[in-house]
């Protein structure tokens, strides 16, 4: 009778372990899903920043072209002092805008680089969690097999006791 209680207790223990393993697997699957969503958001941010970077590069090219045009005009009209002075001010403003656009482009590139680093980090995290899920699933299958074996042993034991 004590052996039967021991088997029942072991079955209860295995059942509890199995339930705990199922909860962990669900938790890990939820974490994987969350990280995948975060990864998708980061990829979208990367795409957005890449687009913004392209727009800034286009703006820089336009501004550089405008600066070149204004420099050319300033040289052509050097005889006209007042006009030349106005163009010089305009040129200075355009150069400042070009510097600001260049600064924005550098900041955007830095954000893009940081986002790439974060995306790589999250991808590694997802891979690690997926490996953990696989381990828990394997453990769950092993525990389910052990539970089935113990259940069969209990049934065999009960049958033998019934035959006695």
Phi and psi in radians as a Rosetta constraint file:
Dihedral C 1 N 2 CA 2 C 2 CIRCULARHARMONIC -1.152 0.35
Dihedral N 2 CA 2 C 2 N 3 CIRCULARHARMONIC -0.604 0.35
Dihedral C 2 N 3 CA 3 C 3 CIRCULARHARMONIC -1.111 0.35
Dihedral N 3 CA 3 C 3 N 4 CIRCULARHARMONIC -0.697 0.35
Dihedral C 3 N 4 CA 4 C 4 CIRCULARHARMONIC -1.119 0.35
Dihedral N 4 CA 4 C 4 N 5 CIRCULARHARMONIC -0.743 0.35
Dihedral C 4 N 5 CA 5 C 5 CIRCULARHARMONIC -1.089 0.35
Dihedral N 5 CA 5 C 5 N 6 CIRCULARHARMONIC -0.700 0.35
Dihedral C 5 N 6 CA 6 C 6 CIRCULARHARMONIC -1.091 0.35
Dihedral N 6 CA 6 C 6 N 7 CIRCULARHARMONIC -0.730 0.35
Dihedral C 6 N 7 CA 7 C 7 CIRCULARHARMONIC -1.174 0.35
Dihedral N 7 CA 7 C 7 N 8 CIRCULARHARMONIC -0.745 0.35
Dihedral C 7 N 8 CA 8 C 8 CIRCULARHARMONIC -1.067 0.35
Dihedral N 8 CA 8 C 8 N 9 CIRCULARHARMONIC -0.737 0.35
Dihedral C 8 N 9 CA 9 C 9 CIRCULARHARMONIC -1.119 0.35
Dihedral N 9 CA 9 C 9 N 10 CIRCULARHARMONIC -0.743 0.35
Dihedral C 9 N 10 CA 10 C 10 CIRCULARHARMONIC -1.119 0.35
Dihedral N 10 CA 10 C 10 N 11 CIRCULARHARMONIC -0.697 0.35
Dihedral C 10 N 11 CA 11 C 11 CIRCULARHARMONIC -1.095 0.35
Dihedral N 11 CA 11 C 11 N 12 CIRCULARHARMONIC -0.743 0.35
Dihedral C 11 N 12 CA 12 C 12 CIRCULARHARMONIC -1.092 0.35
Dihedral N 12 CA 12 C 12 N 13 CIRCULARHARMONIC -0.736 0.35
Dihedral C 12 N 13 CA 13 C 13 CIRCULARHARMONIC -1.079 0.35
Dihedral N 13 CA 13 C 13 N 14 CIRCULARHARMONIC -0.796 0.35
Dihedral C 13 N 14 CA 14 C 14 CIRCULARHARMONIC -1.118 0.35
Dihedral N 14 CA 14 C 14 N 15 CIRCULARHARMONIC -0.670 0.35
Dihedral C 14 N 15 CA 15 C 15 CIRCULARHARMONIC -1.113 0.35
Dihedral N 15 CA 15 C 15 N 16 CIRCULARHARMONIC -0.755 0.35
Dihedral C 15 N 16 CA 16 C 16 CIRCULARHARMONIC -1.102 0.35
Dihedral N 16 CA 16 C 16 N 17 CIRCULARHARMONIC -0.757 0.35
Dihedral C 16 N 17 CA 17 C 17 CIRCULARHARMONIC -1.089 0.35
Dihedral N 17 CA 17 C 17 N 18 CIRCULARHARMONIC -0.692 0.35
Dihedral C 17 N 18 CA 18 C 18 CIRCULARHARMONIC -1.114 0.35
Dihedral N 18 CA 18 C 18 N 19 CIRCULARHARMONIC -0.764 0.35
Dihedral C 18 N 19 CA 19 C 19 CIRCULARHARMONIC -1.118 0.35
Dihedral N 19 CA 19 C 19 N 20 CIRCULARHARMONIC -0.719 0.35
Dihedral C 19 N 20 CA 20 C 20 CIRCULARHARMONIC -1.099 0.35
Dihedral N 20 CA 20 C 20 N 21 CIRCULARHARMONIC -0.727 0.35
Dihedral C 20 N 21 CA 21 C 21 CIRCULARHARMONIC -1.104 0.35
Dihedral N 21 CA 21 C 21 N 22 CIRCULARHARMONIC -0.698 0.35
Dihedral C 21 N 22 CA 22 C 22 CIRCULARHARMONIC -1.108 0.35
Dihedral N 22 CA 22 C 22 N 23 CIRCULARHARMONIC -0.730 0.35
Dihedral C 22 N 23 CA 23 C 23 CIRCULARHARMONIC -1.090 0.35
Dihedral N 23 CA 23 C 23 N 24 CIRCULARHARMONIC -0.765 0.35
Dihedral C 23 N 24 CA 24 C 24 CIRCULARHARMONIC -1.096 0.35
Dihedral N 24 CA 24 C 24 N 25 CIRCULARHARMONIC -0.745 0.35
Dihedral C 24 N 25 CA 25 C 25 CIRCULARHARMONIC -1.055 0.35
Dihedral N 25 CA 25 C 25 N 26 CIRCULARHARMONIC -0.753 0.35
Dihedral C 25 N 26 CA 26 C 26 CIRCULARHARMONIC -1.123 0.35
Dihedral N 26 CA 26 C 26 N 27 CIRCULARHARMONIC -0.743 0.35
Dihedral C 26 N 27 CA 27 C 27 CIRCULARHARMONIC -1.057 0.35
Dihedral N 27 CA 27 C 27 N 28 CIRCULARHARMONIC -0.802 0.35
Dihedral C 27 N 28 CA 28 C 28 CIRCULARHARMONIC -1.142 0.35
Dihedral N 28 CA 28 C 28 N 29 CIRCULARHARMONIC -0.670 0.35
Dihedral C 28 N 29 CA 29 C 29 CIRCULARHARMONIC -1.118 0.35
Dihedral N 29 CA 29 C 29 N 30 CIRCULARHARMONIC -0.672 0.35
Dihedral C 29 N 30 CA 30 C 30 CIRCULARHARMONIC -1.135 0.35
Dihedral N 30 CA 30 C 30 N 31 CIRCULARHARMONIC -0.719 0.35
Dihedral C 30 N 31 CA 31 C 31 CIRCULARHARMONIC -1.099 0.35
Dihedral N 31 CA 31 C 31 N 32 CIRCULARHARMONIC -0.736 0.35
Dihedral C 31 N 32 CA 32 C 32 CIRCULARHARMONIC -1.061 0.35
Dihedral N 32 CA 32 C 32 N 33 CIRCULARHARMONIC -0.774 0.35
Dihedral C 32 N 33 CA 33 C 33 CIRCULARHARMONIC -1.087 0.35
Dihedral N 33 CA 33 C 33 N 34 CIRCULARHARMONIC -0.752 0.35
Dihedral C 33 N 34 CA 34 C 34 CIRCULARHARMONIC -1.086 0.35
Dihedral N 34 CA 34 C 34 N 35 CIRCULARHARMONIC -0.790 0.35
Dihedral C 34 N 35 CA 35 C 35 CIRCULARHARMONIC -1.153 0.35
Dihedral N 35 CA 35 C 35 N 36 CIRCULARHARMONIC -0.626 0.35
Dihedral C 35 N 36 CA 36 C 36 CIRCULARHARMONIC -1.136 0.35
Dihedral N 36 CA 36 C 36 N 37 CIRCULARHARMONIC -0.675 0.35
Dihedral C 36 N 37 CA 37 C 37 CIRCULARHARMONIC -1.144 0.35
Dihedral N 37 CA 37 C 37 N 38 CIRCULARHARMONIC -0.736 0.35
Dihedral C 37 N 38 CA 38 C 38 CIRCULARHARMONIC -1.100 0.35
Dihedral N 38 CA 38 C 38 N 39 CIRCULARHARMONIC -0.717 0.35
Dihedral C 38 N 39 CA 39 C 39 CIRCULARHARMONIC -1.076 0.35
Dihedral N 39 CA 39 C 39 N 40 CIRCULARHARMONIC -0.739 0.35
Dihedral C 39 N 40 CA 40 C 40 CIRCULARHARMONIC -1.091 0.35
Dihedral N 40 CA 40 C 40 N 41 CIRCULARHARMONIC -0.750 0.35
Dihedral C 40 N 41 CA 41 C 41 CIRCULARHARMONIC -1.070 0.35
Dihedral N 41 CA 41 C 41 N 42 CIRCULARHARMONIC -0.712 0.35
Dihedral C 41 N 42 CA 42 C 42 CIRCULARHARMONIC -1.156 0.35
Dihedral N 42 CA 42 C 42 N 43 CIRCULARHARMONIC -0.680 0.35
Dihedral C 42 N 43 CA 43 C 43 CIRCULARHARMONIC -1.117 0.35
Dihedral N 43 CA 43 C 43 N 44 CIRCULARHARMONIC -0.687 0.35
Dihedral C 43 N 44 CA 44 C 44 CIRCULARHARMONIC -1.146 0.35
Dihedral N 44 CA 44 C 44 N 45 CIRCULARHARMONIC -0.686 0.35
Dihedral C 44 N 45 CA 45 C 45 CIRCULARHARMONIC -1.108 0.35
Dihedral N 45 CA 45 C 45 N 46 CIRCULARHARMONIC -0.710 0.35
Dihedral C 45 N 46 CA 46 C 46 CIRCULARHARMONIC -1.051 0.35
Dihedral N 46 CA 46 C 46 N 47 CIRCULARHARMONIC -0.800 0.35
Dihedral C 46 N 47 CA 47 C 47 CIRCULARHARMONIC -1.070 0.35
Dihedral N 47 CA 47 C 47 N 48 CIRCULARHARMONIC -0.770 0.35
Dihedral C 47 N 48 CA 48 C 48 CIRCULARHARMONIC -1.087 0.35
Dihedral N 48 CA 48 C 48 N 49 CIRCULARHARMONIC -0.791 0.35
Dihedral C 48 N 49 CA 49 C 49 CIRCULARHARMONIC -1.157 0.35
Dihedral N 49 CA 49 C 49 N 50 CIRCULARHARMONIC -0.637 0.35
Dihedral C 49 N 50 CA 50 C 50 CIRCULARHARMONIC -1.101 0.35
Dihedral N 50 CA 50 C 50 N 51 CIRCULARHARMONIC -0.749 0.35
Dihedral C 50 N 51 CA 51 C 51 CIRCULARHARMONIC -1.102 0.35
Dihedral N 51 CA 51 C 51 N 52 CIRCULARHARMONIC -0.793 0.35
Dihedral C 51 N 52 CA 52 C 52 CIRCULARHARMONIC -1.055 0.35
Dihedral N 52 CA 52 C 52 N 53 CIRCULARHARMONIC -0.699 0.35
Dihedral C 52 N 53 CA 53 C 53 CIRCULARHARMONIC -1.070 0.35
Dihedral N 53 CA 53 C 53 N 54 CIRCULARHARMONIC -0.762 0.35
Dihedral C 53 N 54 CA 54 C 54 CIRCULARHARMONIC -1.090 0.35
Dihedral N 54 CA 54 C 54 N 55 CIRCULARHARMONIC -0.733 0.35
Dihedral C 54 N 55 CA 55 C 55 CIRCULARHARMONIC -1.105 0.35
Dihedral N 55 CA 55 C 55 N 56 CIRCULARHARMONIC -0.726 0.35
Dihedral C 55 N 56 CA 56 C 56 CIRCULARHARMONIC -1.141 0.35
Dihedral N 56 CA 56 C 56 N 57 CIRCULARHARMONIC -0.683 0.35
Dihedral C 56 N 57 CA 57 C 57 CIRCULARHARMONIC -1.100 0.35
Dihedral N 57 CA 57 C 57 N 58 CIRCULARHARMONIC -0.702 0.35
Dihedral C 57 N 58 CA 58 C 58 CIRCULARHARMONIC -1.113 0.35
Dihedral N 58 CA 58 C 58 N 59 CIRCULARHARMONIC -0.754 0.35
Dihedral C 58 N 59 CA 59 C 59 CIRCULARHARMONIC -1.076 0.35
Dihedral N 59 CA 59 C 59 N 60 CIRCULARHARMONIC -0.742 0.35
Dihedral C 59 N 60 CA 60 C 60 CIRCULARHARMONIC -1.072 0.35
Dihedral N 60 CA 60 C 60 N 61 CIRCULARHARMONIC -0.762 0.35
Dihedral C 60 N 61 CA 61 C 61 CIRCULARHARMONIC -1.078 0.35
Dihedral N 61 CA 61 C 61 N 62 CIRCULARHARMONIC -0.759 0.35
Dihedral C 61 N 62 CA 62 C 62 CIRCULARHARMONIC -1.102 0.35
Dihedral N 62 CA 62 C 62 N 63 CIRCULARHARMONIC -0.764 0.35
Dihedral C 62 N 63 CA 63 C 63 CIRCULARHARMONIC -1.157 0.35
Dihedral N 63 CA 63 C 63 N 64 CIRCULARHARMONIC -0.698 0.35
Dihedral C 63 N 64 CA 64 C 64 CIRCULARHARMONIC -1.118 0.35
Dihedral N 64 CA 64 C 64 N 65 CIRCULARHARMONIC -0.696 0.35
Dihedral C 64 N 65 CA 65 C 65 CIRCULARHARMONIC -1.095 0.35
Dihedral N 65 CA 65 C 65 N 66 CIRCULARHARMONIC -0.775 0.35
Dihedral C 65 N 66 CA 66 C 66 CIRCULARHARMONIC -1.112 0.35
Dihedral N 66 CA 66 C 66 N 67 CIRCULARHARMONIC -0.696 0.35
Dihedral C 66 N 67 CA 67 C 67 CIRCULARHARMONIC -1.063 0.35
Dihedral N 67 CA 67 C 67 N 68 CIRCULARHARMONIC -0.788 0.35
Dihedral C 67 N 68 CA 68 C 68 CIRCULARHARMONIC -1.072 0.35
Dihedral N 68 CA 68 C 68 N 69 CIRCULARHARMONIC -0.771 0.35
Dihedral C 68 N 69 CA 69 C 69 CIRCULARHARMONIC -1.074 0.35
Dihedral N 69 CA 69 C 69 N 70 CIRCULARHARMONIC -0.744 0.35
Dihedral C 69 N 70 CA 70 C 70 CIRCULARHARMONIC -1.213 0.35
Dihedral N 70 CA 70 C 70 N 71 CIRCULARHARMONIC -0.602 0.35
Dihedral C 70 N 71 CA 71 C 71 CIRCULARHARMONIC -1.123 0.35
Dihedral N 71 CA 71 C 71 N 72 CIRCULARHARMONIC -0.775 0.35
Dihedral C 71 N 72 CA 72 C 72 CIRCULARHARMONIC -1.046 0.35
Dihedral N 72 CA 72 C 72 N 73 CIRCULARHARMONIC -0.789 0.35
Dihedral C 72 N 73 CA 73 C 73 CIRCULARHARMONIC -1.124 0.35
Dihedral N 73 CA 73 C 73 N 74 CIRCULARHARMONIC -0.674 0.35
Dihedral C 73 N 74 CA 74 C 74 CIRCULARHARMONIC -1.099 0.35
Dihedral N 74 CA 74 C 74 N 75 CIRCULARHARMONIC -0.674 0.35
Dihedral C 74 N 75 CA 75 C 75 CIRCULARHARMONIC -1.196 0.35
Dihedral N 75 CA 75 C 75 N 76 CIRCULARHARMONIC -0.679 0.35
Dihedral C 75 N 76 CA 76 C 76 CIRCULARHARMONIC -1.163 0.35
Dihedral N 76 CA 76 C 76 N 77 CIRCULARHARMONIC -0.579 0.35
Dihedral C 76 N 77 CA 77 C 77 CIRCULARHARMONIC -1.854 0.35
Dihedral N 77 CA 77 C 77 N 78 CIRCULARHARMONIC 0.522 0.35
Dihedral C 77 N 78 CA 78 C 78 CIRCULARHARMONIC -1.089 0.35
Dihedral N 78 CA 78 C 78 N 79 CIRCULARHARMONIC -0.383 0.35
Dihedral C 78 N 79 CA 79 C 79 CIRCULARHARMONIC -1.270 0.35
Dihedral N 79 CA 79 C 79 N 80 CIRCULARHARMONIC -0.412 0.35
Dihedral C 79 N 80 CA 80 C 80 CIRCULARHARMONIC -1.706 0.35
Dihedral N 80 CA 80 C 80 N 81 CIRCULARHARMONIC 1.670 0.35
Dihedral C 80 N 81 CA 81 C 81 CIRCULARHARMONIC -0.985 0.35
Dihedral N 81 CA 81 C 81 N 82 CIRCULARHARMONIC -0.871 0.35
Dihedral C 81 N 82 CA 82 C 82 CIRCULARHARMONIC -1.167 0.35
Dihedral N 82 CA 82 C 82 N 83 CIRCULARHARMONIC -0.763 0.35
Dihedral C 82 N 83 CA 83 C 83 CIRCULARHARMONIC -1.131 0.35
Dihedral N 83 CA 83 C 83 N 84 CIRCULARHARMONIC -0.698 0.35
Dihedral C 83 N 84 CA 84 C 84 CIRCULARHARMONIC -1.094 0.35
Dihedral N 84 CA 84 C 84 N 85 CIRCULARHARMONIC -0.722 0.35
Dihedral C 84 N 85 CA 85 C 85 CIRCULARHARMONIC -1.115 0.35
Dihedral N 85 CA 85 C 85 N 86 CIRCULARHARMONIC -0.733 0.35
Dihedral C 85 N 86 CA 86 C 86 CIRCULARHARMONIC -1.073 0.35
Dihedral N 86 CA 86 C 86 N 87 CIRCULARHARMONIC -0.777 0.35
Dihedral C 86 N 87 CA 87 C 87 CIRCULARHARMONIC -1.145 0.35
Dihedral N 87 CA 87 C 87 N 88 CIRCULARHARMONIC -0.622 0.35
Dihedral C 87 N 88 CA 88 C 88 CIRCULARHARMONIC -1.112 0.35
Dihedral N 88 CA 88 C 88 N 89 CIRCULARHARMONIC -0.739 0.35
Dihedral C 88 N 89 CA 89 C 89 CIRCULARHARMONIC -1.095 0.35
Dihedral N 89 CA 89 C 89 N 90 CIRCULARHARMONIC -0.755 0.35
Dihedral C 89 N 90 CA 90 C 90 CIRCULARHARMONIC -1.089 0.35
Dihedral N 90 CA 90 C 90 N 91 CIRCULARHARMONIC -0.729 0.35
Dihedral C 90 N 91 CA 91 C 91 CIRCULARHARMONIC -1.063 0.35
Dihedral N 91 CA 91 C 91 N 92 CIRCULARHARMONIC -0.766 0.35
Dihedral C 91 N 92 CA 92 C 92 CIRCULARHARMONIC -1.086 0.35
Dihedral N 92 CA 92 C 92 N 93 CIRCULARHARMONIC -0.745 0.35
Dihedral C 92 N 93 CA 93 C 93 CIRCULARHARMONIC -1.079 0.35
Dihedral N 93 CA 93 C 93 N 94 CIRCULARHARMONIC -0.757 0.35
Dihedral C 93 N 94 CA 94 C 94 CIRCULARHARMONIC -1.122 0.35
Dihedral N 94 CA 94 C 94 N 95 CIRCULARHARMONIC -0.687 0.35
Dihedral C 94 N 95 CA 95 C 95 CIRCULARHARMONIC -1.125 0.35
Dihedral N 95 CA 95 C 95 N 96 CIRCULARHARMONIC -0.694 0.35
Dihedral C 95 N 96 CA 96 C 96 CIRCULARHARMONIC -1.124 0.35
Dihedral N 96 CA 96 C 96 N 97 CIRCULARHARMONIC -0.726 0.35
Dihedral C 96 N 97 CA 97 C 97 CIRCULARHARMONIC -1.099 0.35
Dihedral N 97 CA 97 C 97 N 98 CIRCULARHARMONIC -0.703 0.35
Dihedral C 97 N 98 CA 98 C 98 CIRCULARHARMONIC -1.112 0.35
Dihedral N 98 CA 98 C 98 N 99 CIRCULARHARMONIC -0.730 0.35
Dihedral C 98 N 99 CA 99 C 99 CIRCULARHARMONIC -1.113 0.35
Dihedral N 99 CA 99 C 99 N 100 CIRCULARHARMONIC -0.714 0.35
Dihedral C 99 N 100 CA 100 C 100 CIRCULARHARMONIC -1.128 0.35
Dihedral N 100 CA 100 C 100 N 101 CIRCULARHARMONIC -0.760 0.35
Dihedral C 100 N 101 CA 101 C 101 CIRCULARHARMONIC -1.100 0.35
Dihedral N 101 CA 101 C 101 N 102 CIRCULARHARMONIC -0.700 0.35
Dihedral C 101 N 102 CA 102 C 102 CIRCULARHARMONIC -1.111 0.35
Dihedral N 102 CA 102 C 102 N 103 CIRCULARHARMONIC -0.733 0.35
Dihedral C 102 N 103 CA 103 C 103 CIRCULARHARMONIC -1.075 0.35
Dihedral N 103 CA 103 C 103 N 104 CIRCULARHARMONIC -0.807 0.35
Dihedral C 103 N 104 CA 104 C 104 CIRCULARHARMONIC -1.044 0.35
Dihedral N 104 CA 104 C 104 N 105 CIRCULARHARMONIC -0.715 0.35
Dihedral C 104 N 105 CA 105 C 105 CIRCULARHARMONIC -1.104 0.35
Dihedral N 105 CA 105 C 105 N 106 CIRCULARHARMONIC -0.754 0.35
Dihedral C 105 N 106 CA 106 C 106 CIRCULARHARMONIC -1.091 0.35
Dihedral N 106 CA 106 C 106 N 107 CIRCULARHARMONIC -0.743 0.35
Dihedral C 106 N 107 CA 107 C 107 CIRCULARHARMONIC -1.100 0.35
Dihedral N 107 CA 107 C 107 N 108 CIRCULARHARMONIC -0.742 0.35
Dihedral C 107 N 108 CA 108 C 108 CIRCULARHARMONIC -1.116 0.35
Dihedral N 108 CA 108 C 108 N 109 CIRCULARHARMONIC -0.718 0.35
Dihedral C 108 N 109 CA 109 C 109 CIRCULARHARMONIC -1.090 0.35
Dihedral N 109 CA 109 C 109 N 110 CIRCULARHARMONIC -0.693 0.35
Dihedral C 109 N 110 CA 110 C 110 CIRCULARHARMONIC -1.138 0.35
Dihedral N 110 CA 110 C 110 N 111 CIRCULARHARMONIC -0.768 0.35
Dihedral C 110 N 111 CA 111 C 111 CIRCULARHARMONIC -1.072 0.35
Dihedral N 111 CA 111 C 111 N 112 CIRCULARHARMONIC -0.716 0.35
Dihedral C 111 N 112 CA 112 C 112 CIRCULARHARMONIC -1.086 0.35
Dihedral N 112 CA 112 C 112 N 113 CIRCULARHARMONIC -0.760 0.35
Dihedral C 112 N 113 CA 113 C 113 CIRCULARHARMONIC -1.098 0.35
Dihedral N 113 CA 113 C 113 N 114 CIRCULARHARMONIC -0.792 0.35
Dihedral C 113 N 114 CA 114 C 114 CIRCULARHARMONIC -1.094 0.35
Dihedral N 114 CA 114 C 114 N 115 CIRCULARHARMONIC -0.683 0.35
Dihedral C 114 N 115 CA 115 C 115 CIRCULARHARMONIC -1.144 0.35
Dihedral N 115 CA 115 C 115 N 116 CIRCULARHARMONIC -0.688 0.35
Dihedral C 115 N 116 CA 116 C 116 CIRCULARHARMONIC -1.068 0.35
Dihedral N 116 CA 116 C 116 N 117 CIRCULARHARMONIC -0.732 0.35
Dihedral C 116 N 117 CA 117 C 117 CIRCULARHARMONIC -1.098 0.35
Dihedral N 117 CA 117 C 117 N 118 CIRCULARHARMONIC -0.788 0.35
Dihedral C 117 N 118 CA 118 C 118 CIRCULARHARMONIC -1.107 0.35
Dihedral N 118 CA 118 C 118 N 119 CIRCULARHARMONIC -0.723 0.35
Dihedral C 118 N 119 CA 119 C 119 CIRCULARHARMONIC -1.064 0.35
Dihedral N 119 CA 119 C 119 N 120 CIRCULARHARMONIC -0.737 0.35
Dihedral C 119 N 120 CA 120 C 120 CIRCULARHARMONIC -1.091 0.35
Dihedral N 120 CA 120 C 120 N 121 CIRCULARHARMONIC -0.710 0.35
Dihedral C 120 N 121 CA 121 C 121 CIRCULARHARMONIC -1.085 0.35
Dihedral N 121 CA 121 C 121 N 122 CIRCULARHARMONIC -0.805 0.35
Dihedral C 121 N 122 CA 122 C 122 CIRCULARHARMONIC -1.164 0.35
Dihedral N 122 CA 122 C 122 N 123 CIRCULARHARMONIC -0.611 0.35
Dihedral C 122 N 123 CA 123 C 123 CIRCULARHARMONIC -1.109 0.35
Dihedral N 123 CA 123 C 123 N 124 CIRCULARHARMONIC -0.716 0.35
Dihedral C 123 N 124 CA 124 C 124 CIRCULARHARMONIC -1.147 0.35
Dihedral N 124 CA 124 C 124 N 125 CIRCULARHARMONIC -0.661 0.35
Dihedral C 124 N 125 CA 125 C 125 CIRCULARHARMONIC -1.100 0.35
Dihedral N 125 CA 125 C 125 N 126 CIRCULARHARMONIC -0.768 0.35
Dihedral C 125 N 126 CA 126 C 126 CIRCULARHARMONIC -1.064 0.35
Dihedral N 126 CA 126 C 126 N 127 CIRCULARHARMONIC -0.753 0.35
Dihedral C 126 N 127 CA 127 C 127 CIRCULARHARMONIC -1.082 0.35
Dihedral N 127 CA 127 C 127 N 128 CIRCULARHARMONIC -0.729 0.35
Dihedral C 127 N 128 CA 128 C 128 CIRCULARHARMONIC -1.141 0.35
Dihedral N 128 CA 128 C 128 N 129 CIRCULARHARMONIC -0.740 0.35
Dihedral C 128 N 129 CA 129 C 129 CIRCULARHARMONIC -1.169 0.35
Dihedral N 129 CA 129 C 129 N 130 CIRCULARHARMONIC -0.645 0.35
Dihedral C 129 N 130 CA 130 C 130 CIRCULARHARMONIC -1.126 0.35
Dihedral N 130 CA 130 C 130 N 131 CIRCULARHARMONIC -0.663 0.35
Dihedral C 130 N 131 CA 131 C 131 CIRCULARHARMONIC -1.129 0.35
Dihedral N 131 CA 131 C 131 N 132 CIRCULARHARMONIC -0.700 0.35
Dihedral C 131 N 132 CA 132 C 132 CIRCULARHARMONIC -1.100 0.35
Dihedral N 132 CA 132 C 132 N 133 CIRCULARHARMONIC -0.733 0.35
Dihedral C 132 N 133 CA 133 C 133 CIRCULARHARMONIC -1.068 0.35
Dihedral N 133 CA 133 C 133 N 134 CIRCULARHARMONIC -0.747 0.35
Dihedral C 133 N 134 CA 134 C 134 CIRCULARHARMONIC -1.060 0.35
Dihedral N 134 CA 134 C 134 N 135 CIRCULARHARMONIC -0.741 0.35
Dihedral C 134 N 135 CA 135 C 135 CIRCULARHARMONIC -1.102 0.35
Dihedral N 135 CA 135 C 135 N 136 CIRCULARHARMONIC -0.764 0.35
Dihedral C 135 N 136 CA 136 C 136 CIRCULARHARMONIC -1.173 0.35
Dihedral N 136 CA 136 C 136 N 137 CIRCULARHARMONIC -0.631 0.35
Dihedral C 136 N 137 CA 137 C 137 CIRCULARHARMONIC -1.139 0.35
Dihedral N 137 CA 137 C 137 N 138 CIRCULARHARMONIC -0.709 0.35
Dihedral C 137 N 138 CA 138 C 138 CIRCULARHARMONIC -1.093 0.35
Dihedral N 138 CA 138 C 138 N 139 CIRCULARHARMONIC -0.777 0.35
Dihedral C 138 N 139 CA 139 C 139 CIRCULARHARMONIC -1.100 0.35
Dihedral N 139 CA 139 C 139 N 140 CIRCULARHARMONIC -0.702 0.35
Dihedral C 139 N 140 CA 140 C 140 CIRCULARHARMONIC -1.075 0.35
Dihedral N 140 CA 140 C 140 N 141 CIRCULARHARMONIC -0.772 0.35
Dihedral C 140 N 141 CA 141 C 141 CIRCULARHARMONIC -1.105 0.35
Dihedral N 141 CA 141 C 141 N 142 CIRCULARHARMONIC -0.702 0.35
Dihedral C 141 N 142 CA 142 C 142 CIRCULARHARMONIC -1.107 0.35
Dihedral N 142 CA 142 C 142 N 143 CIRCULARHARMONIC -0.759 0.35
Dihedral C 142 N 143 CA 143 C 143 CIRCULARHARMONIC -1.146 0.35
Dihedral N 143 CA 143 C 143 N 144 CIRCULARHARMONIC -0.682 0.35
Dihedral C 143 N 144 CA 144 C 144 CIRCULARHARMONIC -1.115 0.35
Dihedral N 144 CA 144 C 144 N 145 CIRCULARHARMONIC -0.684 0.35
Dihedral C 144 N 145 CA 145 C 145 CIRCULARHARMONIC -1.156 0.35
Dihedral N 145 CA 145 C 145 N 146 CIRCULARHARMONIC -0.770 0.35
Dihedral C 145 N 146 CA 146 C 146 CIRCULARHARMONIC -1.060 0.35
Dihedral N 146 CA 146 C 146 N 147 CIRCULARHARMONIC -0.733 0.35
Dihedral C 146 N 147 CA 147 C 147 CIRCULARHARMONIC -1.068 0.35
Dihedral N 147 CA 147 C 147 N 148 CIRCULARHARMONIC -0.785 0.35
Dihedral C 147 N 148 CA 148 C 148 CIRCULARHARMONIC -1.093 0.35
Dihedral N 148 CA 148 C 148 N 149 CIRCULARHARMONIC -0.705 0.35
Dihedral C 148 N 149 CA 149 C 149 CIRCULARHARMONIC -1.118 0.35
Dihedral N 149 CA 149 C 149 N 150 CIRCULARHARMONIC -0.776 0.35
Dihedral C 149 N 150 CA 150 C 150 CIRCULARHARMONIC -1.149 0.35
Dihedral N 150 CA 150 C 150 N 151 CIRCULARHARMONIC -0.684 0.35
Dihedral C 150 N 151 CA 151 C 151 CIRCULARHARMONIC -1.049 0.35
Dihedral N 151 CA 151 C 151 N 152 CIRCULARHARMONIC -0.749 0.35
Dihedral C 151 N 152 CA 152 C 152 CIRCULARHARMONIC -1.148 0.35
Dihedral N 152 CA 152 C 152 N 153 CIRCULARHARMONIC -0.731 0.35
Dihedral C 152 N 153 CA 153 C 153 CIRCULARHARMONIC -1.061 0.35
Dihedral N 153 CA 153 C 153 N 154 CIRCULARHARMONIC -0.717 0.35
Dihedral C 153 N 154 CA 154 C 154 CIRCULARHARMONIC -1.105 0.35
Dihedral N 154 CA 154 C 154 N 155 CIRCULARHARMONIC -0.779 0.35
Dihedral C 154 N 155 CA 155 C 155 CIRCULARHARMONIC -1.102 0.35
Dihedral N 155 CA 155 C 155 N 156 CIRCULARHARMONIC -0.743 0.35
Dihedral C 155 N 156 CA 156 C 156 CIRCULARHARMONIC -1.095 0.35
Dihedral N 156 CA 156 C 156 N 157 CIRCULARHARMONIC -0.739 0.35
Dihedral C 156 N 157 CA 157 C 157 CIRCULARHARMONIC -1.111 0.35
Dihedral N 157 CA 157 C 157 N 158 CIRCULARHARMONIC -0.758 0.35
Dihedral C 157 N 158 CA 158 C 158 CIRCULARHARMONIC -1.135 0.35
Dihedral N 158 CA 158 C 158 N 159 CIRCULARHARMONIC -0.662 0.35
Dihedral C 158 N 159 CA 159 C 159 CIRCULARHARMONIC -1.117 0.35
Dihedral N 159 CA 159 C 159 N 160 CIRCULARHARMONIC -0.738 0.35
Dihedral C 159 N 160 CA 160 C 160 CIRCULARHARMONIC -1.149 0.35
Dihedral N 160 CA 160 C 160 N 161 CIRCULARHARMONIC -0.716 0.35
Dihedral C 160 N 161 CA 161 C 161 CIRCULARHARMONIC -1.134 0.35
Dihedral N 161 CA 161 C 161 N 162 CIRCULARHARMONIC -0.689 0.35
Dihedral C 161 N 162 CA 162 C 162 CIRCULARHARMONIC -1.136 0.35
Dihedral N 162 CA 162 C 162 N 163 CIRCULARHARMONIC -0.553 0.35
Dihedral C 162 N 163 CA 163 C 163 CIRCULARHARMONIC -1.330 0.35
Dihedral N 163 CA 163 C 163 N 164 CIRCULARHARMONIC -0.372 0.35
